[in-house]
Amino acid sequence: MQDVPAWLSSIVWADYRLAVLFTVILPLALLIWATVQQVEALQRLLLIYWRVSSLLAITLYLLIGVLPIGFFSGWLARILIPIGLWYWADLNEEIRDSPSSSLKLALVSWRWAVSVYCAIGVIGQIPVLRCATLASQQILGDAACRVWLDPPFLFREYLHSGVRPFVLGFFGIVGLVIYVLYLGYFVFFRLGKRKRSAMEN
């Protein structure tokens, strides 16, 4: 395997750090804040976000198992997250018409920031999608693909050091199947009835 360029490794680690900040820490803090202040519209939006963004967690386990589909699911998650945040007309209207507050400013700022982050990621990771077409052994032997596995491997060392990668990859596959089934059910059976209303979603 060829050596990984220093700039590529830096980009990968920066991307994962930004992902932790924008897709985990900030939305979790906002959900707690919205729950404490009992702002229903923001709670509903953030719960929808967590359902959609769970694909990122699934992707992490797929990549730990060196499963090629993990490269595609991670890319797809960056498309679905902004859709989940902006699609709901009733929530957009409630947020827009709600009184100005620190919570509203923080939510709106984060929603724009994570959407821009995801958009940049969708474009920037297009070349990485080729890794989804390779076999696991080919991914490990390809420097440009292998470097994207380093952060998931470090995550495994910290939280699942006694568990074999293929076991975690299996859980990733199970999670992906459940996610796809739920998404398919939602799109084909519920979305048409509710249109752009987030009520009871």
C-alpha positions as CSV (number, residue, x, y, z in Angstrom):
1,M,0.0,0.0,0.0
2,Q,1.3,3.4,-0.9
3,D,1.8,6.1,1.8
4,V,-1.1,8.4,2.4
5,P,-0.4,12.0,1.6
6,A,-0.3,14.1,4.7
7,W,-2.8,16.6,3.3
8,L,-5.4,13.8,2.7
9,S,-5.0,12.4,6.2
10,S,-5.4,15.9,7.6
11,I,-8.6,16.4,5.6
12,V,-10.1,13.1,6.8
13,W,-9.4,13.7,10.4
14,A,-10.7,17.3,10.1
15,D,-13.9,16.0,8.5
16,Y,-14.5,13.5,11.3
17,R,-13.9,16.1,14.0
18,L,-16.4,18.5,12.3
19,A,-18.8,15.6,12.0
20,V,-18.6,15.0,15.7
21,L,-19.2,18.7,16.4
22,F,-22.0,19.4,13.9
23,T,-23.8,16.1,13.8
24,V,-23.5,14.9,17.4
25,I,-22.4,17.5,20.1
26,L,-24.4,20.6,18.8
27,P,-27.7,18.9,18.0
28,L,-27.6,16.9,21.3
29,A,-27.1,20.2,23.2
30,L,-29.9,21.8,21.2
31,L,-32.3,19.0,21.9
32,I,-31.6,19.2,25.6
33,W,-32.0,23.0,25.5
34,A,-35.3,22.7,23.5
35,T,-36.6,20.0,25.9
36,V,-35.8,22.1,29.0
37,Q,-37.5,25.1,27.5
38,Q,-40.4,22.9,26.2
39,V,-40.2,24.4,22.6
40,E,-42.2,21.7,20.8
41,A,-41.4,22.7,17.2
42,L,-37.6,22.6,17.8
43,Q,-37.9,19.3,19.7
44,R,-39.8,17.8,16.8
45,L,-37.3,19.0,14.3
46,L,-34.4,17.7,16.3
47,L,-36.0,14.3,16.8
48,I,-36.5,14.0,13.1
49,Y,-32.8,15.0,12.6
50,W,-31.7,12.2,15.0
51,R,-33.7,9.6,13.1
52,V,-32.2,10.6,9.8
53,S,-28.7,11.1,11.0
54,S,-28.6,7.7,12.6
55,L,-27.3,6.6,9.2
56,L,-24.0,8.2,10.2
57,A,-23.7,5.9,13.2
58,I,-24.6,2.9,11.0
59,T,-21.9,4.0,8.6
60,L,-19.3,4.1,11.3
61,Y,-19.9,0.4,12.1
62,L,-20.0,-0.6,8.4
63,L,-16.6,1.0,8.0
64,I,-15.2,-0.7,11.1
65,G,-16.2,-3.9,9.4
66,V,-14.5,-2.7,6.1
67,L,-17.8,-3.1,4.3
68,P,-17.7,-1.1,1.0
69,I,-21.3,0.0,1.3
70,G,-20.3,2.2,4.2
71,F,-18.7,4.7,1.8
72,F,-22.0,5.1,0.0
73,S,-24.2,5.2,3.2
74,G,-22.0,8.0,4.6
75,W,-22.3,10.0,1.4
76,L,-26.1,9.4,1.3
77,A,-26.5,10.5,4.9
78,R,-25.1,13.9,4.0
79,I,-27.9,14.3,1.4
80,L,-30.7,13.1,3.7
81,I,-29.7,15.3,6.7
82,P,-30.4,18.7,5.1
83,I,-33.6,17.3,3.5
84,G,-34.7,16.2,7.0
85,L,-34.0,19.6,8.4
86,W,-35.6,21.8,5.8
87,Y,-38.4,19.7,4.2
88,W,-41.1,20.3,6.8
89,A,-43.2,23.3,5.9
90,D,-45.1,23.4,9.1
91,L,-41.9,23.3,11.3
92,N,-40.2,25.9,9.1
93,E,-43.2,28.2,9.6
94,E,-43.4,27.7,13.3
95,I,-39.7,28.4,13.7
96,R,-39.8,31.4,11.5
97,D,-42.8,32.9,13.4
98,S,-41.6,32.1,16.9
99,P,-40.3,34.9,19.1
100,S,-36.6,35.7,18.9
101,S,-34.5,33.9,21.5
102,S,-31.1,32.6,22.1
103,L,-32.4,29.1,21.4
104,K,-34.0,30.0,18.1
105,L,-30.8,31.8,17.0
106,A,-28.6,28.8,17.9
107,L,-31.0,26.4,16.2
108,V,-31.2,28.4,13.0
109,S,-27.4,28.9,12.9
110,W,-26.7,25.2,13.5
111,R,-29.2,24.2,10.8
112,W,-27.5,26.4,8.2
113,A,-24.0,25.3,9.4
114,V,-24.7,21.6,9.3
115,S,-26.4,22.0,5.9
116,V,-23.4,23.7,4.4
117,Y,-21.1,21.1,6.0
118,C,-23.2,18.3,4.4
119,A,-23.3,20.0,1.0
120,I,-19.5,20.4,1.0
121,G,-19.1,16.8,2.1
122,V,-21.5,15.5,-0.7
123,I,-19.4,17.2,-3.3
124,G,-16.0,16.5,-1.7
125,Q,-16.6,12.8,-1.2
126,I,-17.7,12.1,-4.7
127,P,-14.2,10.7,-5.6
128,V,-14.4,8.5,-2.5
129,L,-17.5,6.7,-3.8
130,R,-15.2,4.6,-5.9
131,C,-14.2,2.8,-2.7
132,A,-17.8,1.5,-2.5
133,T,-17.1,-0.5,-5.7
134,L,-14.0,-2.3,-4.3
135,A,-13.8,-5.4,-2.2
136,S,-12.8,-5.2,1.4
137,Q,-9.2,-6.3,0.8
138,Q,-8.9,-3.9,-2.1
139,I,-10.0,-1.1,0.2
140,L,-7.4,-2.0,2.8
141,G,-4.7,-1.9,0.0
142,D,-5.8,1.4,-1.4
143,A,-4.3,4.4,0.4
144,A,-7.0,6.8,-0.6
145,C,-9.7,4.5,0.7
146,R,-7.9,3.1,3.7
147,V,-7.3,6.5,5.2
148,W,-11.1,7.0,5.7
149,L,-11.1,3.9,7.9
150,D,-8.6,5.3,10.4
151,P,-11.1,7.3,12.6
152,P,-13.6,4.4,12.7
153,F,-10.8,2.0,13.7
154,L,-9.8,4.4,16.5
155,F,-13.4,4.6,17.6
156,R,-13.4,0.8,17.9
157,E,-10.2,0.8,19.9
158,Y,-11.8,3.2,22.4
159,L,-15.3,1.7,22.8
160,H,-15.2,-1.8,21.4
161,S,-11.6,-3.0,21.8
162,G,-12.7,-6.5,22.7
163,V,-15.1,-6.9,19.8
164,R,-14.0,-8.2,16.4
165,P,-14.5,-5.8,13.4
166,F,-16.7,-8.3,11.5
167,V,-19.1,-8.5,14.4
168,L,-19.4,-4.7,14.5
169,G,-19.8,-4.7,10.8
170,F,-22.6,-7.2,11.1
171,F,-24.4,-4.9,13.5
172,G,-23.9,-2.2,11.0
173,I,-25.6,-4.3,8.3
174,V,-28.5,-5.0,10.6
175,G,-28.9,-1.3,11.4
176,L,-28.7,-0.5,7.7
177,V,-31.4,-3.0,6.8
178,I,-33.7,-1.6,9.5
179,Y,-33.0,2.0,8.4
180,V,-33.8,1.2,4.7
181,L,-37.0,-0.6,5.6
182,Y,-38.2,2.2,7.8
183,L,-37.2,4.8,5.2
184,G,-38.9,2.9,2.5
185,Y,-42.1,2.5,4.6
186,F,-42.0,6.2,5.4
187,V,-41.5,7.4,1.8
188,F,-44.0,5.0,0.2
189,F,-46.8,4.9,2.8
190,R,-46.6,7.9,5.1
191,L,-45.0,10.8,3.2
192,G,-47.7,11.0,0.5
193,K,-50.4,11.3,3.2
194,R,-48.7,13.9,5.3
195,K,-47.1,15.9,2.4
196,R,-44.8,18.4,4.1
197,S,-46.3,18.3,7.5
198,A,-44.1,16.9,10.3
199,M,-47.1,16.3,12.6
200,E,-46.8,12.8,14.1
201,N,-43.7,12.0,12.1
